[in-house]
Amino acid sequence: MPPRKLRIELQDWEGNKYVLAIEGRVTRDKITAFLDLVERLGGGGVPGGGAPWPSHPDDMTAFEKLQLVIERYFPATWFTSREVKEVYEQEFGEPIKLSTVSTYLARMVERGFLVRAGSSSARRYRLREEFAPPLSGSY
């Protein structure tokens, strides 16, 4: 098997750029070690990381704020638009219409960020597996 290459670039909320490149045998353990590094650097959306919100949430769109809420509070569970709305308003101290949340969640499904299940009256969402963090000890 030829050597594999994995290159990941991240940028934090202060504009710092981080680049990680792995060449050779890319394993789950190496990817897990990378996620641990991201957590230590304060990467948002890593469960248990306790990373603070960006220093300038006022510069973010409602769509971006909703993505952060989902990544931080619902990384591996099903959720409803109402639950996301409540957490959003609690975290950012600003109101958001349920219809706006539903519209943005539908767009996230279209873009492949979320998966959707249930009828329109009992709709649930979840992060697509590629975006959800790995569960520790589940190898």
Buried (B, 14 or more C-beta within 10 A) or exposed (E): EEEEEEEEEBEBBEEEEEEBEBEEEBEEEEBBEBBEBBBEBBBBBBBEBEBEBBEEBEEBEBEEBBBBBBBBBBBEEEBBBEBBBBBBBEBBEEEBEEEBBBEBBBEBBEEEBBBEEEEEEEBBBBBBEEBBBBEEEEE
